[in-house]
Amino acid sequence: MFIEKQEKLNLIHTENNVYKIHQTLSKLAEKLGGNFLRVHKSFIANMDRISRIREVGNRSYEIEFDGYDKVALMSRYKFEEHKHRFTPL
């Protein structure tokens, strides 16, 4: 679904589990395919699993995923950079 940076760890959120990894988001982003997009300084999201992107104030966005109850954040700068790939609902 997405990868989230928390302090010195990165959490890989899948449908069934959350895995901890000690690799930087930059290194992970290099290894992932084109379906994954850096959407925030602390998040990488799987574009194929996004169900909704909504503005939550101060031009910040939350990303919701198909079949998953946790959300990822998207910065206003990344939204502007990549808005051609999606439309917020």
Gaussian input, Z-matrix of N, CA and C with variables (Angstrom, degrees):
# hf/3-21g

backbone

0 1
 N
 C     1     B1
 C     2     B2     1     A1
 N     3     B3     2     A2     1     D1
 C     4     B4     3     A3     2     D2
 C     5     B5     4     A4     3     D3
 N     6     B6     5     A5     4     D4
 C     7     B7     6     A6     5     D5
 C     8     B8     7     A7     6     D6
 N     9     B9     8     A8     7     D7
 C    10    B10     9     A9     8     D8
 C    11    B11    10    A10     9     D9
 N    12    B12    11    A11    10    D10
 C    13    B13    12    A12    11    D11
 C    14    B14    13    A13    12    D12
 N    15    B15    14    A14    13    D13
 C    16    B16    15    A15    14    D14
 C    17    B17    16    A16    15    D15
 N    18    B18    17    A17    16    D16
 C    19    B19    18    A18    17    D17
 C    20    B20    19    A19    18    D18
 N    21    B21    20    A20    19    D19
 C    22    B22    21    A21    20    D20
 C    23    B23    22    A22    21    D21
 N    24    B24    23    A23    22    D22
 C    25    B25    24    A24    23    D23
 C    26    B26    25    A25    24    D24
 N    27    B27    26    A26    25    D25
 C    28    B28    27    A27    26    D26
 C    29    B29    28    A28    27    D27
 N    30    B30    29    A29    28    D28
 C    31    B31    30    A30    29    D29
 C    32    B32    31    A31    30    D30
 N    33    B33    32    A32    31    D31
 C    34    B34    33    A33    32    D32
 C    35    B35    34    A34    33    D33
 N    36    B36    35    A35    34    D34
 C    37    B37    36    A36    35    D35
 C    38    B38    37    A37    36    D36
 N    39    B39    38    A38    37    D37
 C    40    B40    39    A39    38    D38
 C    41    B41    40    A40    39    D39
 N    42    B42    41    A41    40    D40
 C    43    B43    42    A42    41    D41
 C    44    B44    43    A43    42    D42
 N    45    B45    44    A44    43    D43
 C    46    B46    45    A45    44    D44
 C    47    B47    46    A46    45    D45
 N    48    B48    47    A47    46    D46
 C    49    B49    48    A48    47    D47
 C    50    B50    49    A49    48    D48
 N    51    B51    50    A50    49    D49
 C    52    B52    51    A51    50    D50
 C    53    B53    52    A52    51    D51
 N    54    B54    53    A53    52    D52
 C    55    B55    54    A54    53    D53
 C    56    B56    55    A55    54    D54
 N    57    B57    56    A56    55    D55
 C    58    B58    57    A57    56    D56
 C    59    B59    58    A58    57    D57
 N    60    B60    59    A59    58    D58
 C    61    B61    60    A60    59    D59
 C    62    B62    61    A61    60    D60
 N    63    B63    62    A62    61    D61
 C    64    B64    63    A63    62    D62
 C    65    B65    64    A64    63    D63
 N    66    B66    65    A65    64    D64
 C    67    B67    66    A66    65    D65
 C    68    B68    67    A67    66    D66
 N    69    B69    68    A68    67    D67
 C    70    B70    69    A69    68    D68
 C    71    B71    70    A70    69    D69
 N    72    B72    71    A71    70    D70
 C    73    B73    72    A72    71    D71
 C    74    B74    73    A73    72    D72
 N    75    B75    74    A74    73    D73
 C    76    B76    75    A75    74    D74
 C    77    B77    76    A76    75    D75
 N    78    B78    77    A77    76    D76
 C    79    B79    78    A78    77    D77
 C    80    B80    79    A79    78    D78
 N    81    B81    80    A80    79    D79
 C    82    B82    81    A81    80    D80
 C    83    B83    82    A82    81    D81
 N    84    B84    83    A83    82    D82
 C    85    B85    84    A84    83    D83
 C    86    B86    85    A85    84    D84
 N    87    B87    86    A86    85    D85
 C    88    B88    87    A87    86    D86
 C    89    B89    88    A88    87    D87
 N    90    B90    89    A89    88    D88
 C    91    B91    90    A90    89    D89
 C    92    B92    91    A91    90    D90
 N    93    B93    92    A92    91    D91
 C    94    B94    93    A93    92    D92
 C    95    B95    94    A94    93    D93
 N    96    B96    95    A95    94    D94
 C    97    B97    96    A96    95    D95
 C    98    B98    97    A97    96    D96
 N    99    B99    98    A98    97    D97
 C   100   B100    99    A99    98    D98
 C   101   B101   100   A100    99    D99
 N   102   B102   101   A101   100   D100
 C   103   B103   102   A102   101   D101
 C   104   B104   103   A103   102   D102
 N   105   B105   104   A104   103   D103
 C   106   B106   105   A105   104   D104
 C   107   B107   106   A106   105   D105
 N   108   B108   107   A107   106   D106
 C   109   B109   108   A108   107   D107
 C   110   B110   109   A109   108   D108
 N   111   B111   110   A110   109   D109
 C   112   B112   111   A111   110   D110
 C   113   B113   112   A112   111   D111
 N   114   B114   113   A113   112   D112
 C   115   B115   114   A114   113   D113
 C   116   B116   115   A115   114   D114
 N   117   B117   116   A116   115   D115
 C   118   B118   117   A117   116   D116
 C   119   B119   118   A118   117   D117
 N   120   B120   119   A119   118   D118
 C   121   B121   120   A120   119   D119
 C   122   B122   121   A121   120   D120
 N   123   B123   122   A122   121   D121
 C   124   B124   123   A123   122   D122
 C   125   B125   124   A124   123   D123
 N   126   B126   125   A125   124   D124
 C   127   B127   126   A126   125   D125
 C   128   B128   127   A127   126   D126
 N   129   B129   128   A128   127   D127
 C   130   B130   129   A129   128   D128
 C   131   B131   130   A130   129   D129
 N   132   B132   131   A131   130   D130
 C   133   B133   132   A132   131   D131
 C   134   B134   133   A133   132   D132
 N   135   B135   134   A134   133   D133
 C   136   B136   135   A135   134   D134
 C   137   B137   136   A136   135   D135
 N   138   B138   137   A137   136   D136
 C   139   B139   138   A138   137   D137
 C   140   B140   139   A139   138   D138
 N   141   B141   140   A140   139   D139
 C   142   B142   141   A141   140   D140
 C   143   B143   142   A142   141   D141
 N   144   B144   143   A143   142   D142
 C   145   B145   144   A144   143   D143
 C   146   B146   145   A145   144   D144
 N   147   B147   146   A146   145   D145
 C   148   B148   147   A147   146   D146
 C   149   B149   148   A148   147   D147
 N   150   B150   149   A149   148   D148
 C   151   B151   150   A150   149   D149
 C   152   B152   151   A151   150   D150
 N   153   B153   152   A152   151   D151
 C   154   B154   153   A153   152   D152
 C   155   B155   154   A154   153   D153
 N   156   B156   155   A155   154   D154
 C   157   B157   156   A156   155   D155
 C   158   B158   157   A157   156   D156
 N   159   B159   158   A158   157   D157
 C   160   B160   159   A159   158   D158
 C   161   B161   160   A160   159   D159
 N   162   B162   161   A161   160   D160
 C   163   B163   162   A162   161   D161
 C   164   B164   163   A163   162   D162
 N   165   B165   164   A164   163   D163
 C   166   B166   165   A165   164   D164
 C   167   B167   166   A166   165   D165
 N   168   B168   167   A167   166   D166
 C   169   B169   168   A168   167   D167
 C   170   B170   169   A169   168   D168
 N   171   B171   170   A170   169   D169
 C   172   B172   171   A171   170   D170
 C   173   B173   172   A172   171   D171
 N   174   B174   173   A173   172   D172
 C   175   B175   174   A174   173   D173
 C   176   B176   175   A175   174   D174
 N   177   B177   176   A176   175   D175
 C   178   B178   177   A177   176   D176
 C   179   B179   178   A178   177   D177
 N   180   B180   179   A179   178   D178
 C   181   B181   180   A180   179   D179
 C   182   B182   181   A181   180   D180
 N   183   B183   182   A182   181   D181
 C   184   B184   183   A183   182   D182
 C   185   B185   184   A184   183   D183
 N   186   B186   185   A185   184   D184
 C   187   B187   186   A186   185   D185
 C   188   B188   187   A187   186   D186
 N   189   B189   188   A188   187   D187
 C   190   B190   189   A189   188   D188
 C   191   B191   190   A190   189   D189
 N   192   B192   191   A191   190   D190
 C   193   B193   192   A192   191   D191
 C   194   B194   193   A193   192   D192
 N   195   B195   194   A194   193   D193
 C   196   B196   195   A195   194   D194
 C   197   B197   196   A196   195   D195
 N   198   B198   197   A197   196   D196
 C   199   B199   198   A198   197   D197
 C   200   B200   199   A199   198   D198
 N   201   B201   200   A200   199   D199
 C   202   B202   201   A201   200   D200
 C   203   B203   202   A202   201   D201
 N   204   B204   203   A203   202   D202
 C   205   B205   204   A204   203   D203
 C   206   B206   205   A205   204   D204
 N   207   B207   206   A206   205   D205
 C   208   B208   207   A207   206   D206
 C   209   B209   208   A208   207   D207
 N   210   B210   209   A209   208   D208
 C   211   B211   210   A210   209   D209
 C   212   B212   211   A211   210   D210
 N   213   B213   212   A212   211   D211
 C   214   B214   213   A213   212   D212
 C   215   B215   214   A214   213   D213
 N   216   B216   215   A215   214   D214
 C   217   B217   216   A216   215   D215
 C   218   B218   217   A217   216   D216
 N   219   B219   218   A218   217   D217
 C   220   B220   219   A219   218   D218
 C   221   B221   220   A220   219   D219
 N   222   B222   221   A221   220   D220
 C   223   B223   222   A222   221   D221
 C   224   B224   223   A223   222   D222
 N   225   B225   224   A224   223   D223
 C   226   B226   225   A225   224   D224
 C   227   B227   226   A226   225   D225
 N   228   B228   227   A227   226   D226
 C   229   B229   228   A228   227   D227
 C   230   B230   229   A229   228   D228
 N   231   B231   230   A230   229   D229
 C   232   B232   231   A231   230   D230
 C   233   B233   232   A232   231   D231
 N   234   B234   233   A233   232   D232
 C   235   B235   234   A234   233   D233
 C   236   B236   235   A235   234   D234
 N   237   B237   236   A236   235   D235
 C   238   B238   237   A237   236   D236
 C   239   B239   238   A238   237   D237
 N   240   B240   239   A239   238   D238
 C   241   B241   240   A240   239   D239
 C   242   B242   241   A241   240   D240
 N   243   B243   242   A242   241   D241
 C   244   B244   243   A243   242   D242
 C   245   B245   244   A244   243   D243
 N   246   B246   245   A245   244   D244
 C   247   B247   246   A246   245   D245
 C   248   B248   247   A247   246   D246
 N   249   B249   248   A248   247   D247
 C   250   B250   249   A249   248   D248
 C   251   B251   250   A250   249   D249
 N   252   B252   251   A251   250   D250
 C   253   B253   252   A252   251   D251
 C   254   B254   253   A253   252   D252
 N   255   B255   254   A254   253   D253
 C   256   B256   255   A255   254   D254
 C   257   B257   256   A256   255   D255
 N   258   B258   257   A257   256   D256
 C   259   B259   258   A258   257   D257
 C   260   B260   259   A259   258   D258
 N   261   B261   260   A260   259   D259
 C   262   B262   261   A261   260   D260
 C   263   B263   262   A262   261   D261
 N   264   B264   263   A263   262   D262
 C   265   B265   264   A264   263   D263
 C   266   B266   265   A265   264   D264

   B1=1.4503
   B2=1.5340
   B3=1.3535
   B4=1.4605
   B5=1.5185
   B6=1.3207
   B7=1.4606
   B8=1.5197
   B9=1.3084
   B10=1.4580
   B11=1.5180
   B12=1.3152
   B13=1.4657
   B14=1.5264
   B15=1.3330
   B16=1.4596
   B17=1.5138
   B18=1.3097
   B19=1.4525
   B20=1.5279
   B21=1.3409
   B22=1.4667
   B23=1.5269
   B24=1.3232
   B25=1.4628
   B26=1.5195
   B27=1.3227
   B28=1.4501
   B29=1.5164
   B30=1.3201
   B31=1.4521
   B32=1.5181
   B33=1.3215
   B34=1.4579
   B35=1.5246
   B36=1.3270
   B37=1.4551
   B38=1.5240
   B39=1.3389
   B40=1.4585
   B41=1.5336
   B42=1.3057
   B43=1.4687
   B44=1.5208
   B45=1.3291
   B46=1.4680
   B47=1.5191
   B48=1.3171
   B49=1.4622
   B50=1.5182
   B51=1.3254
   B52=1.4680
   B53=1.5199
   B54=1.3240
   B55=1.4594
   B56=1.5213
   B57=1.3291
   B58=1.4579
   B59=1.5217
   B60=1.3274
   B61=1.4603
   B62=1.5324
   B63=1.3221
   B64=1.4635
   B65=1.5238
   B66=1.3073
   B67=1.4607
   B68=1.5199
   B69=1.3183
   B70=1.4616
   B71=1.5270
   B72=1.3310
   B73=1.4588
   B74=1.5235
   B75=1.3139
   B76=1.4645
   B77=1.5241
   B78=1.3222
   B79=1.4706
   B80=1.5351
   B81=1.3245
   B82=1.4575
   B83=1.5261
   B84=1.3104
   B85=1.4684
   B86=1.5274
   B87=1.3280
   B88=1.4668
   B89=1.5225
   B90=1.3358
   B91=1.4617
   B92=1.5272
   B93=1.3248
   B94=1.4604
   B95=1.5239
   B96=1.3216
   B97=1.4595
   B98=1.5113
   B99=1.3083
   B100=1.4603
   B101=1.5140
   B102=1.3354
   B103=1.4602
   B104=1.5183
   B105=1.3262
   B106=1.4550
   B107=1.5228
   B108=1.3218
   B109=1.4539
   B110=1.5188
   B111=1.3137
   B112=1.4696
   B113=1.5208
   B114=1.3172
   B115=1.4588
   B116=1.5282
   B117=1.3218
   B118=1.4670
   B119=1.5181
   B120=1.3104
   B121=1.4702
   B122=1.5191
   B123=1.3327
   B124=1.4604
   B125=1.5224
   B126=1.3420
   B127=1.4595
   B128=1.5252
   B129=1.3412
   B130=1.4560
   B131=1.5230
   B132=1.3388
   B133=1.4655
   B134=1.5242
   B135=1.3218
   B136=1.4610
   B137=1.5251
   B138=1.3150
   B139=1.4630
   B140=1.5254
   B141=1.3196
   B142=1.4650
   B143=1.5193
   B144=1.3219
   B145=1.4686
   B146=1.5188
   B147=1.3308
   B148=1.4705
   B149=1.5237
   B150=1.3230
   B151=1.4611
   B152=1.5235
   B153=1.3390
   B154=1.4669
   B155=1.5197
   B156=1.3203
   B157=1.4606
   B158=1.5156
   B159=1.3199
   B160=1.4687
   B161=1.5166
   B162=1.3117
   B163=1.4594
   B164=1.5243
   B165=1.3280
   B166=1.4684
   B167=1.5207
   B168=1.3096
   B169=1.4536
   B170=1.5074
   B171=1.3258
   B172=1.4585
   B173=1.5317
   B174=1.3373
   B175=1.4638
   B176=1.5237
   B177=1.3172
   B178=1.4637
   B179=1.5188
   B180=1.3392
   B181=1.4561
   B182=1.5244
   B183=1.3355
   B184=1.4544
   B185=1.5246
   B186=1.3318
   B187=1.4510
   B188=1.5218
   B189=1.3280
   B190=1.4563
   B191=1.5229
   B192=1.3368
   B193=1.4519
   B194=1.5249
   B195=1.3349
   B196=1.4654
   B197=1.5201
   B198=1.3343
   B199=1.4514
   B200=1.5116
   B201=1.3303
   B202=1.4665
   B203=1.5133
   B204=1.3379
   B205=1.4601
   B206=1.5245
   B207=1.3184
   B208=1.4676
   B209=1.5208
   B210=1.3353
   B211=1.4615
   B212=1.5221
   B213=1.3125
   B214=1.4617
   B215=1.5218
   B216=1.2997
   B217=1.4632
   B218=1.5161
   B219=1.3120
   B220=1.4547
   B221=1.5259
   B222=1.3165
   B223=1.4592
   B224=1.5229
   B225=1.3057
   B226=1.4681
   B227=1.5190
   B228=1.3267
   B229=1.4599
   B230=1.5283
   B231=1.3318
   B232=1.4613
   B233=1.5310
   B234=1.3415
   B235=1.4517
   B236=1.5283
   B237=1.3156
   B238=1.4690
   B239=1.5277
   B240=1.3136
   B241=1.4610
   B242=1.5296
   B243=1.3376
   B244=1.4599
   B245=1.5279
   B246=1.3339
   B247=1.4610
   B248=1.5222
   B249=1.3078
   B250=1.4652
   B251=1.5311
   B252=1.3306
   B253=1.4730
   B254=1.5190
   B255=1.3403
   B256=1.4516
   B257=1.5187
   B258=1.3189
   B259=1.4450
   B260=1.5212
   B261=1.3433
   B262=1.4665
   B263=1.5263
   B264=1.3191
   B265=1.4792
   B266=1.5080
   A1=110.40
   A2=114.53
   A3=118.79
   A4=110.44
   A5=114.30
   A6=121.72
   A7=106.67
   A8=115.40
   A9=122.15
   A10=109.96
   A11=116.43
   A12=121.01
   A13=108.85
   A14=115.64
   A15=121.93
   A16=107.76
   A17=115.60
   A18=123.08
   A19=109.46
   A20=118.77
   A21=120.66
   A22=112.73
   A23=116.67
   A24=121.32
   A25=110.45
   A26=115.83
   A27=121.43
   A28=106.93
   A29=115.67
   A30=122.07
   A31=108.55
   A32=115.91
   A33=121.31
   A34=107.15
   A35=116.27
   A36=122.67
   A37=108.96
   A38=116.48
   A39=122.02
   A40=107.39
   A41=117.24
   A42=120.27
   A43=112.30
   A44=116.76
   A45=119.98
   A46=115.50
   A47=118.23
   A48=120.75
   A49=111.64
   A50=113.70
   A51=121.70
   A52=106.13
   A53=116.19
   A54=122.03
   A55=109.87
   A56=115.90
   A57=121.88
   A58=109.20
   A59=115.99
   A60=120.33
   A61=108.33
   A62=115.87
   A63=122.07
   A64=111.50
   A65=117.51
   A66=121.24
   A67=108.13
   A68=117.24
   A69=120.02
   A70=110.76
   A71=115.62
   A72=119.77
   A73=111.07
   A74=117.07
   A75=120.18
   A76=110.93
   A77=117.06
   A78=121.04
   A79=110.54
   A80=117.01
   A81=120.04
   A82=110.71
   A83=117.13
   A84=121.36
   A85=110.85
   A86=116.99
   A87=120.69
   A88=111.71
   A89=117.03
   A90=122.07
   A91=113.42
   A92=116.70
   A93=120.79
   A94=110.98
   A95=115.28
   A96=120.51
   A97=112.71
   A98=115.17
   A99=122.43
   A100=115.28
   A101=117.22
   A102=119.96
   A103=112.40
   A104=116.65
   A105=121.03
   A106=109.72
   A107=115.59
   A108=121.45
   A109=109.87
   A110=116.28
   A111=121.16
   A112=107.23
   A113=117.27
   A114=122.32
   A115=113.31
   A116=115.66
   A117=121.36
   A118=106.12
   A119=117.81
   A120=118.71
   A121=111.76
   A122=117.32
   A123=121.51
   A124=114.52
   A125=118.68
   A126=120.52
   A127=112.78
   A128=114.40
   A129=123.62
   A130=105.50
   A131=117.58
   A132=120.95
   A133=111.54
   A134=115.26
   A135=122.67
   A136=107.71
   A137=116.92
   A138=122.27
   A139=112.30
   A140=117.46
   A141=121.03
   A142=113.07
   A143=117.98
   A144=121.27
   A145=113.67
   A146=117.33
   A147=120.76
   A148=109.55
   A149=116.16
   A150=120.44
   A151=111.39
   A152=115.80
   A153=118.48
   A154=110.03
   A155=115.53
   A156=121.97
   A157=105.87
   A158=115.55
   A159=117.03
   A160=111.05
   A161=114.61
   A162=121.11
   A163=108.35
   A164=116.39
   A165=120.18
   A166=112.26
   A167=117.27
   A168=120.69
   A169=111.98
   A170=115.72
   A171=123.08
   A172=111.40
   A173=114.70
   A174=122.13
   A175=112.47
   A176=116.12
   A177=122.34
   A178=107.33
   A179=115.94
   A180=120.77
   A181=110.91
   A182=115.20
   A183=122.42
   A184=107.70
   A185=115.26
   A186=121.22
   A187=108.02
   A188=115.67
   A189=121.75
   A190=108.08
   A191=115.59
   A192=121.61
   A193=111.24
   A194=115.54
   A195=121.56
   A196=109.99
   A197=117.41
   A198=121.76
   A199=115.55
   A200=117.85
   A201=120.53
   A202=108.56
   A203=117.60
   A204=120.03
   A205=115.04
   A206=118.82
   A207=120.83
   A208=109.42
   A209=115.40
   A210=120.48
   A211=110.29
   A212=115.33
   A213=122.62
   A214=107.13
   A215=115.88
   A216=120.76
   A217=110.38
   A218=115.15
   A219=121.18
   A220=106.91
   A221=116.18
   A222=119.88
   A223=110.28
   A224=116.60
   A225=120.77
   A226=110.85
   A227=117.19
   A228=120.24
   A229=110.95
   A230=116.49
   A231=119.75
   A232=110.88
   A233=116.72
   A234=118.68
   A235=110.08
   A236=116.76
   A237=120.40
   A238=111.18
   A239=116.91
   A240=121.73
   A241=112.40
   A242=116.54
   A243=120.45
   A244=114.50
   A245=118.91
   A246=119.40
   A247=113.09
   A248=117.81
   A249=119.88
   A250=111.67
   A251=117.97
   A252=122.23
   A253=113.52
   A254=116.87
   A255=120.19
   A256=109.97
   A257=115.99
   A258=122.39
   A259=107.35
   A260=118.55
   A261=119.44
   A262=110.09
   A263=114.37
   A264=119.67
   A265=110.28
   D1=-61.57
   D2=179.09
   D3=-159.77
   D4=166.76
   D5=176.63
   D6=-119.36
   D7=135.27
   D8=-175.28
   D9=-126.34
   D10=130.61
   D11=176.09
   D12=-86.29
   D13=129.00
   D14=174.24
   D15=-135.02
   D16=106.80
   D17=-176.06
   D18=56.26
   D19=-121.67
   D20=-176.92
   D21=-93.92
   D22=0.90
   D23=-179.61
   D24=-108.44
   D25=155.93
   D26=168.68
   D27=-115.97
   D28=136.63
   D29=179.48
   D30=-106.68
   D31=122.29
   D32=177.84
   D33=-96.36
   D34=111.18
   D35=-179.48
   D36=-89.86
   D37=118.15
   D38=174.54
   D39=-113.29
   D40=178.27
   D41=179.61
   D42=-58.21
   D43=-36.31
   D44=-171.72
   D45=-113.07
   D46=-18.24
   D47=-174.99
   D48=-146.42
   D49=168.14
   D50=171.10
   D51=-123.95
   D52=125.02
   D53=-178.17
   D54=-110.78
   D55=142.09
   D56=177.89
   D57=-97.91
   D58=137.96
   D59=179.89
   D60=-142.23
   D61=146.52
   D62=-178.19
   D63=-103.46
   D64=43.72
   D65=178.66
   D66=-119.31
   D67=147.48
   D68=-177.39
   D69=-69.48
   D70=155.12
   D71=176.71
   D72=-61.50
   D73=-36.04
   D74=179.42
   D75=-61.58
   D76=-44.76
   D77=179.13
   D78=-66.05
   D79=-40.83
   D80=178.28
   D81=-64.19
   D82=-42.36
   D83=-179.88
   D84=-60.83
   D85=-37.19
   D86=177.93
   D87=-63.34
   D88=-35.25
   D89=-175.59
   D90=-82.69
   D91=-23.84
   D92=-175.47
   D93=-81.15
   D94=155.85
   D95=179.41
   D96=-75.14
   D97=-178.05
   D98=-176.76
   D99=-66.76
   D100=-11.38
   D101=178.58
   D102=-76.08
   D103=-14.06
   D104=-177.75
   D105=-102.69
   D106=136.43
   D107=-173.74
   D108=-133.33
   D109=133.58
   D110=174.70
   D111=-73.68
   D112=111.61
   D113=-173.69
   D114=-108.02
   D115=-5.30
   D116=-175.79
   D117=-167.38
   D118=161.07
   D119=178.65
   D120=-63.23
   D121=-18.50
   D122=-178.72
   D123=-117.02
   D124=9.07
   D125=-175.99
   D126=-142.83
   D127=141.38
   D128=167.50
   D129=-123.13
   D130=130.70
   D131=-176.70
   D132=-117.75
   D133=147.02
   D134=173.74
   D135=-83.26
   D136=109.32
   D137=-175.78
   D138=-60.96
   D139=-29.31
   D140=-178.10
   D141=-72.44
   D142=-17.27
   D143=-175.51
   D144=-106.42
   D145=-1.19
   D146=-179.54
   D147=-71.01
   D148=128.51
   D149=176.65
   D150=-102.93
   D151=-26.63
   D152=-175.85
   D153=-162.82
   D154=143.34
   D155=171.74
   D156=-124.56
   D157=125.67
   D158=-178.34
   D159=-131.65
   D160=143.15
   D161=177.78
   D162=-75.33
   D163=133.79
   D164=-176.93
   D165=-119.06
   D166=12.93
   D167=177.37
   D168=115.76
   D169=149.98
   D170=-179.91
   D171=49.84
   D172=37.07
   D173=178.30
   D174=56.07
   D175=33.92
   D176=171.76
   D177=-104.38
   D178=155.53
   D179=-174.73
   D180=-132.32
   D181=149.30
   D182=171.79
   D183=-113.18
   D184=139.28
   D185=177.88
   D186=-107.98
   D187=125.30
   D188=175.62
   D189=-103.86
   D190=149.25
   D191=-175.26
   D192=-120.49
   D193=148.62
   D194=176.49
   D195=-59.12
   D196=122.92
   D197=173.56
   D198=68.66
   D199=23.72
   D200=-179.13
   D201=-140.80
   D202=134.92
   D203=-172.88
   D204=-91.66
   D205=-8.20
   D206=177.94
   D207=-93.77
   D208=153.98
   D209=-178.33
   D210=-116.58
   D211=157.76
   D212=172.23
   D213=-110.20
   D214=159.13
   D215=177.85
   D216=-100.89
   D217=149.30
   D218=174.91
   D219=-128.23
   D220=130.94
   D221=178.95
   D222=-77.54
   D223=156.27
   D224=178.63
   D225=-63.61
   D226=-31.48
   D227=179.47
   D228=-69.35
   D229=-42.38
   D230=178.24
   D231=-69.30
   D232=-33.75
   D233=176.57
   D234=-62.36
   D235=-47.09
   D236=179.27
   D237=-61.39
   D238=-39.80
   D239=-178.83
   D240=-66.73
   D241=-35.26
   D242=-172.66
   D243=-116.29
   D244=10.77
   D245=-174.59
   D246=-62.01
   D247=-20.20
   D248=177.10
   D249=-66.72
   D250=-17.13
   D251=-179.43
   D252=-85.78
   D253=-17.80
   D254=-176.69
   D255=-157.84
   D256=168.38
   D257=177.25
   D258=-126.26
   D259=128.36
   D260=178.86
   D261=-68.30
   D262=146.27
   D263=179.26
   D264=-103.76

